[in-house]
Amino acid sequence: MPEMKSPPPERRVSHISHSARETLLRCAKSYFLSRIAGAPKRPALWLAGGSAVHTATEEYDRLAVVGEEERFDVESRWNTCFQIELAANRQQDANENRWRRSPTEPVEAWNQLGPQFVRAYIDWRQRSPWQIWTTPDGQPAIELDVSGYLPDCPVEIKAFVDRVFWDPVFERLEVLDLKTGKRPPKGPDQFGTYGALIEAKYGVKVHSGVPFMNRRGTVGRPYELDEFTPEAVGQLYGEAWEQIQSGEFPADGYDSECFICDVSDACFVKNGPLAHIYDPDHPEHPAYEKAASS
């Protein structure tokens, strides 16, 4: 019988984001456990590596916009960024054997892959005609905060864009997101969210969104964003917010998407060892008894 422990108070959700909506659509149970119940998340080595690549390339671009990119040292900056991410993972779970990871990419492999991914981005930047866009209020569009409100969505949509580029050849804006994984994006939704928020915040239209595939060293398939107006995107997020407010969080993604879930330890469907603390569907959870008696 699991050790009894009072569940922590549920969190009050006051905003939404692309990743939150994506999780909600993939498996509402996972959304509830991570965003509302506050279940502990299992660290992922691939996320640590990806975050380190993002931080290192951000530092490069910030130096480049002021003409000081020669100060950037790939190896030392990668190592520093990666060690910070590994330390954060160890704070979450000191047992590295429990981290989610690819069996072919342990820490040692990431020490080789990470610098390669950073160099691949820098090499592309140096040969591409695209230029970092400067916002109307003078900010270089590097890890740009475009959070804001859209029509038909009553809460703030949080969003940070990896890069916004100005294409001087076709004279248009492009949003770019770095992807260190093996798979390209499933669709344009992430880029469409960014485009709509940029249009709402700055009054400019983004033409398309593109992933930078670090493993390939170049951009992937572009997605045109004409249909992603602030009104259309706001409606999608408003519908997601209505679902959150309904309080119904079924385990929609069972089996097909569970391998990427970071809160499966707290899921009753997966027989997680912490489910009695965090998942109201577990018979030992206090909310289960209340629901059964009502």
Kinemage of the C-alpha trace (Angstrom):
@kinemage 1
@onewidth
@group {chain A} dominant
@subgroup {mainchain}
@vectorlist {calphas} color= white
{ca met a 1} P 0.000 0.000 0.000
{ca pro a 2} L 1.477 3.400 -0.955
{ca glu a 3} L 2.576 5.739 1.767
{ca met a 4} L -0.178 8.255 2.460
{ca lys a 5} L 0.680 11.870 1.912
{ca ser a 6} L -1.493 14.941 1.525
{ca pro a 7} L -1.523 16.286 -2.034
{ca pro a 8} L -0.087 19.774 -2.506
{ca pro a 9} L -2.596 22.557 -3.159
{ca glu a 10} L -3.551 22.830 -6.804
{ca arg a 11} L -1.937 25.666 -8.702
{ca arg a 12} L -3.935 28.543 -10.105
{ca val a 13} L -3.362 28.730 -13.848
{ca ser a 14} L -3.375 32.319 -15.084
{ca his a 15} L -1.949 32.026 -18.603
{ca ile a 16} L -1.493 29.613 -21.488
{ca ser a 17} L 1.289 28.914 -23.976
{ca his a 18} L 1.963 26.868 -27.085
{ca ser a 19} L 3.619 24.101 -25.079
{ca ala a 20} L 0.716 24.084 -22.587
{ca arg a 21} L -1.863 23.848 -25.371
{ca glu a 22} L 0.182 21.162 -27.112
{ca thr a 23} L 0.298 19.095 -23.908
{ca leu a 24} L -3.421 19.641 -23.346
{ca leu a 25} L -4.248 18.373 -26.833
{ca arg a 26} L -1.852 15.448 -26.564
{ca cys a 27} L -3.007 14.312 -23.121
{ca ala a 28} L -5.137 16.456 -20.834
{ca lys a 29} L -4.170 14.267 -17.880
{ca ser a 30} L -0.513 15.137 -18.426
{ca tyr a 31} L -1.435 18.839 -18.556
{ca phe a 32} L -3.300 18.588 -15.259
{ca leu a 33} L -0.544 16.697 -13.459
{ca ser a 34} L 2.246 19.029 -14.547
{ca arg a 35} L 0.528 22.422 -14.649
{ca ile a 36} L -2.140 22.192 -11.955
{ca ala a 37} L -1.322 19.330 -9.583
{ca gly a 38} L 2.370 20.280 -9.527
{ca ala a 39} L 3.637 16.720 -9.940
{ca pro a 40} L 7.440 16.373 -9.987
{ca lys a 41} L 8.872 16.066 -13.472
{ca arg a 42} L 11.457 13.508 -14.499
{ca pro a 43} L 14.422 15.298 -16.069
{ca ala a 44} L 15.321 14.590 -19.678
{ca leu a 45} L 18.902 14.573 -20.917
{ca trp a 46} L 17.797 15.630 -24.388
{ca leu a 47} L 16.110 18.709 -22.921
{ca ala a 48} L 19.261 19.613 -20.998
{ca gly a 49} L 21.302 19.337 -24.177
{ca gly a 50} L 18.776 21.271 -26.224
{ca ser a 51} L 18.566 24.060 -23.642
{ca ala a 52} L 22.355 24.344 -23.586
{ca val a 53} L 22.414 24.687 -27.391
{ca his a 54} L 19.731 27.377 -27.204
{ca thr a 55} L 21.641 29.350 -24.570
{ca ala a 56} L 24.985 29.099 -26.366
{ca thr a 57} L 23.572 30.172 -29.738
{ca glu a 58} L 21.699 33.016 -28.064
{ca glu a 59} L 24.981 34.261 -26.611
{ca tyr a 60} L 26.589 34.056 -30.057
{ca asp a 61} L 23.835 36.102 -31.708
{ca arg a 62} L 23.886 38.755 -28.988
{ca leu a 63} L 27.603 39.186 -29.579
{ca ala a 64} L 27.107 39.163 -33.351
{ca val a 65} L 24.584 42.024 -33.371
{ca val a 66} L 27.209 44.277 -31.760
{ca gly a 67} L 30.034 43.001 -33.953
{ca glu a 68} L 31.819 41.027 -31.228
{ca glu a 69} L 31.173 37.459 -32.378
{ca glu a 70} L 34.910 36.745 -32.498
{ca arg a 71} L 34.852 36.671 -28.683
{ca phe a 72} L 32.626 33.594 -28.761
{ca asp a 73} L 34.348 30.278 -28.027
{ca val a 74} L 32.163 27.312 -28.930
{ca glu a 75} L 33.744 24.674 -26.698
{ca ser a 76} L 33.963 26.719 -23.517
{ca arg a 77} L 30.506 28.258 -23.839
{ca trp a 78} L 28.906 24.896 -24.642
{ca asn a 79} L 30.581 23.252 -21.670
{ca thr a 80} L 29.462 26.009 -19.292
{ca cys a 81} L 25.878 25.996 -20.574
{ca phe a 82} L 25.623 22.194 -20.508
{ca gln a 83} L 27.010 21.897 -16.975
{ca ile a 84} L 24.424 24.413 -15.758
{ca glu a 85} L 21.637 22.348 -17.322
{ca leu a 86} L 23.000 19.088 -15.904
{ca ala a 87} L 23.170 20.660 -12.439
{ca ala a 88} L 19.530 21.722 -12.753
{ca asn a 89} L 18.582 18.165 -13.738
{ca arg a 90} L 20.439 16.759 -10.726
{ca gln a 91} L 18.530 19.098 -8.436
{ca gln a 92} L 15.305 17.591 -9.757
{ca asp a 93} L 16.568 13.999 -9.527
{ca ala a 94} L 20.071 13.064 -8.403
{ca asn a 95} L 19.661 9.566 -9.861
{ca glu a 96} L 20.787 10.055 -13.464
{ca asn a 97} L 19.625 6.532 -14.330
{ca arg a 98} L 16.049 7.769 -14.004
{ca trp a 99} L 16.467 10.602 -16.476
{ca arg a 100} L 14.657 10.285 -19.753
{ca arg a 101} L 17.236 9.859 -22.503
{ca ser a 102} L 17.942 8.286 -25.826
{ca pro a 103} L 19.890 5.036 -25.317
{ca thr a 104} L 22.297 6.095 -28.069
{ca glu a 105} L 22.928 9.586 -26.672
{ca pro a 106} L 24.271 9.527 -23.087
{ca val a 107} L 26.043 12.498 -21.520
{ca glu a 108} L 29.285 11.564 -23.285
{ca ala a 109} L 27.568 11.704 -26.663
{ca trp a 110} L 26.070 15.106 -25.897
{ca asn a 111} L 29.551 16.421 -25.107
{ca gln a 112} L 30.326 15.709 -28.753
{ca leu a 113} L 26.959 16.599 -30.268
{ca gly a 114} L 26.439 19.870 -28.412
{ca pro a 115} L 29.403 21.769 -29.867
{ca gln a 116} L 28.558 20.355 -33.312
{ca phe a 117} L 25.015 21.701 -33.069
{ca val a 118} L 26.259 25.133 -31.964
{ca arg a 119} L 28.802 25.271 -34.801
{ca ala a 120} L 26.162 24.182 -37.304
{ca tyr a 121} L 24.010 27.161 -36.347
{ca ile a 122} L 26.925 29.597 -36.449
{ca asp a 123} L 28.021 28.304 -39.866
{ca trp a 124} L 24.502 28.768 -41.216
{ca arg a 125} L 24.256 32.265 -39.746
{ca gln a 126} L 27.497 33.278 -41.423
{ca arg a 127} L 26.377 32.124 -44.867
{ca ser a 128} L 22.735 33.200 -44.651
{ca pro a 129} L 21.633 36.652 -45.882
{ca trp a 130} L 19.022 36.818 -43.104
{ca gln a 131} L 19.544 39.475 -40.466
{ca ile a 132} L 18.352 39.606 -36.862
{ca trp a 133} L 15.273 41.814 -36.887
{ca thr a 134} L 15.144 44.843 -34.608
{ca thr a 135} L 11.722 45.478 -33.097
{ca pro a 136} L 10.067 48.922 -33.325
{ca asp a 137} L 11.106 49.504 -29.703
{ca gly a 138} L 14.759 48.779 -30.486
{ca gln a 139} L 15.200 45.190 -29.253
{ca pro a 140} L 17.146 42.616 -31.248
{ca ala a 141} L 14.710 39.744 -31.855
{ca ile a 142} L 16.711 37.100 -29.969
{ca glu a 143} L 14.696 35.047 -27.464
{ca leu a 144} L 12.076 37.743 -27.955
{ca asp a 145} L 9.217 37.955 -25.469
{ca val a 146} L 6.059 38.352 -27.551
{ca ser a 147} L 3.615 37.392 -24.797
{ca gly a 148} L 0.254 39.103 -25.010
{ca tyr a 149} L -3.489 38.856 -25.539
{ca leu a 150} L -5.367 37.787 -28.652
{ca pro a 151} L -9.084 38.110 -29.493
{ca asp a 152} L -11.391 35.497 -27.900
{ca cys a 153} L -8.737 34.370 -25.412
{ca pro a 154} L -9.299 35.933 -21.975
{ca val a 155} L -5.833 35.112 -20.588
{ca glu a 156} L -2.311 36.019 -21.587
{ca ile a 157} L -0.542 33.785 -24.084
{ca lys a 158} L 3.089 33.413 -23.026
{ca ala a 159} L 5.612 33.082 -25.853
{ca phe a 160} L 9.323 33.582 -26.408
{ca val a 161} L 10.569 33.361 -30.000
{ca asp a 162} L 14.058 31.957 -30.557
{ca arg a 163} L 14.707 34.383 -33.439
{ca val a 164} L 12.914 36.743 -35.786
{ca phe a 165} L 14.857 37.438 -38.975
{ca trp a 166} L 14.523 40.028 -41.681
{ca asp a 167} L 15.020 38.551 -45.150
{ca pro a 168} L 16.529 41.382 -47.231
{ca val a 169} L 16.143 39.444 -50.487
{ca phe a 170} L 12.359 39.047 -50.314
{ca glu a 171} L 11.898 41.853 -47.765
{ca arg a 172} L 9.854 39.942 -45.233
{ca leu a 173} L 9.977 38.643 -41.677
{ca glu a 174} L 10.663 35.022 -40.756
{ca val a 175} L 10.379 33.405 -37.327
{ca leu a 176} L 12.853 30.641 -36.553
{ca asp a 177} L 12.922 27.992 -33.842
{ca leu a 178} L 15.991 25.870 -33.125
{ca lys a 179} L 15.333 22.125 -33.112
{ca thr a 180} L 17.986 19.793 -31.688
{ca gly a 181} L 15.781 16.703 -31.927
{ca lys a 182} L 15.700 14.237 -34.786
{ca arg a 183} L 12.164 14.982 -35.921
{ca pro a 184} L 10.928 18.124 -37.666
{ca pro a 185} L 7.870 19.957 -36.296
{ca lys a 186} L 4.557 18.178 -36.760
{ca gly a 187} L 2.963 21.315 -38.153
{ca pro a 188} L 2.881 25.114 -38.191
{ca asp a 189} L 1.014 25.783 -34.915
{ca gln a 190} L 4.031 26.977 -32.925
{ca phe a 191} L 5.098 29.372 -35.674
{ca gly a 192} L 1.534 30.527 -36.200
{ca thr a 193} L 1.252 31.402 -32.509
{ca tyr a 194} L 4.431 33.459 -32.695
{ca gly a 195} L 3.319 35.190 -35.895
{ca ala a 196} L -0.063 36.176 -34.479
{ca leu a 197} L 1.441 37.526 -31.262
{ca ile a 198} L 4.091 39.505 -33.172
{ca glu a 199} L 1.385 41.014 -35.379
{ca ala a 200} L -0.723 41.913 -32.335
{ca lys a 201} L 2.220 43.413 -30.444
{ca tyr a 202} L 4.114 45.213 -33.191
{ca gly a 203} L 1.606 45.598 -36.024
{ca val a 204} L 3.805 43.765 -38.543
{ca lys a 205} L 3.063 40.606 -40.475
{ca val a 206} L 5.355 37.573 -40.330
{ca his a 207} L 5.549 35.760 -43.653
{ca ser a 208} L 6.574 32.282 -42.534
{ca gly a 209} L 8.056 30.143 -39.794
{ca val a 210} L 11.008 27.812 -40.223
{ca pro a 211} L 12.776 25.324 -37.963
{ca phe a 212} L 16.542 25.278 -37.818
{ca met a 213} L 17.428 21.595 -37.748
{ca asn a 214} L 20.696 21.552 -35.808
{ca arg a 215} L 21.457 17.950 -36.745
{ca arg a 216} L 21.288 18.839 -40.436
{ca gly a 217} L 22.913 22.243 -40.148
{ca thr a 218} L 20.226 24.034 -42.107
{ca val a 219} L 16.627 25.191 -42.027
{ca gly a 220} L 13.785 22.739 -42.542
{ca arg a 221} L 10.461 23.057 -44.266
{ca pro a 222} L 8.997 26.581 -44.059
{ca tyr a 223} L 5.374 27.152 -43.052
{ca glu a 224} L 3.479 30.093 -44.503
{ca leu a 225} L 1.534 31.920 -41.810
{ca asp a 226} L -1.126 33.867 -43.715
{ca glu a 227} L -3.996 31.945 -42.120
{ca phe a 228} L -2.661 32.451 -38.581
{ca thr a 229} L -4.266 35.807 -37.910
{ca pro a 230} L -4.585 37.115 -34.335
{ca glu a 231} L -8.311 36.342 -34.524
{ca ala a 232} L -7.855 32.756 -35.713
{ca val a 233} L -5.102 31.950 -33.224
{ca gly a 234} L -6.935 33.678 -30.385
{ca gln a 235} L -9.976 31.486 -31.014
{ca leu a 236} L -7.840 28.319 -30.786
{ca tyr a 237} L -6.341 29.381 -27.482
{ca gly a 238} L -9.721 30.511 -26.181
{ca glu a 239} L -11.087 27.017 -26.845
{ca ala a 240} L -8.113 25.479 -25.044
{ca trp a 241} L -8.720 27.774 -22.076
{ca glu a 242} L -12.369 26.720 -21.954
{ca gln a 243} L -11.247 23.103 -21.758
{ca ile a 244} L -8.896 23.937 -18.884
{ca gln a 245} L -11.686 25.751 -17.051
{ca ser a 246} L -14.010 22.766 -17.492
{ca gly a 247} L -11.889 20.758 -15.062
{ca glu a 248} L -12.027 17.649 -17.274
{ca phe a 249} L -8.603 16.125 -17.885
{ca pro a 250} L -8.849 12.654 -19.454
{ca ala a 251} L -5.770 10.583 -20.283
{ca asp a 252} L -6.209 10.988 -24.039
{ca gly a 253} L -2.666 10.178 -25.032
{ca tyr a 254} L -2.419 6.821 -23.248
{ca asp a 255} L 0.239 4.542 -24.813
{ca ser a 256} L 0.761 6.526 -28.032
{ca glu a 257} L 2.383 9.570 -26.367
{ca cys a 258} L 3.315 8.341 -22.897
{ca phe a 259} L 6.979 7.883 -23.770
{ca ile a 260} L 7.512 11.658 -23.837
{ca cys a 261} L 5.528 12.378 -20.667
{ca asp a 262} L 7.606 13.756 -17.791
{ca val a 263} L 4.945 13.232 -15.110
{ca ser a 264} L 4.043 9.585 -15.712
{ca asp a 265} L 5.229 8.758 -12.180
{ca ala a 266} L 2.168 10.665 -10.953
{ca cys a 267} L -0.327 9.111 -13.377
{ca phe a 268} L -2.818 6.493 -12.179
{ca val a 269} L -3.321 5.171 -15.723
{ca lys a 270} L 0.396 4.344 -15.851
{ca asn a 271} L 0.403 2.923 -12.309
{ca gly a 272} L 2.809 5.662 -11.293
{ca pro a 273} L 4.237 5.363 -7.768
{ca leu a 274} L 3.193 8.953 -6.958
{ca ala a 275} L -0.301 8.749 -8.414
{ca his a 276} L -1.938 8.470 -4.995
{ca ile a 277} L -0.548 11.922 -4.165
{ca tyr a 278} L -1.223 13.808 -7.393
{ca asp a 279} L -3.856 12.033 -9.490
{ca pro a 280} L -7.499 12.417 -8.328
{ca asp a 281} L -8.386 9.248 -10.275
{ca his a 282} L -6.339 7.156 -7.838
{ca pro a 283} L -8.564 5.523 -5.176
{ca glu a 284} L -6.158 6.621 -2.424
{ca his a 285} L -6.287 10.288 -3.458
{ca pro a 286} L -8.514 12.457 -1.186
{ca ala a 287} L -10.362 13.917 -4.157
{ca tyr a 288} L -11.361 10.436 -5.288
{ca glu a 289} L -13.299 9.822 -2.090
{ca lys a 290} L -15.014 13.209 -2.364
{ca ala a 291} L -16.034 12.531 -5.958
{ca ala a 292} L -17.308 9.058 -5.078
{ca ser a 293} L -19.435 10.368 -2.196
{ca ser a 294} L -20.953 13.271 -4.115
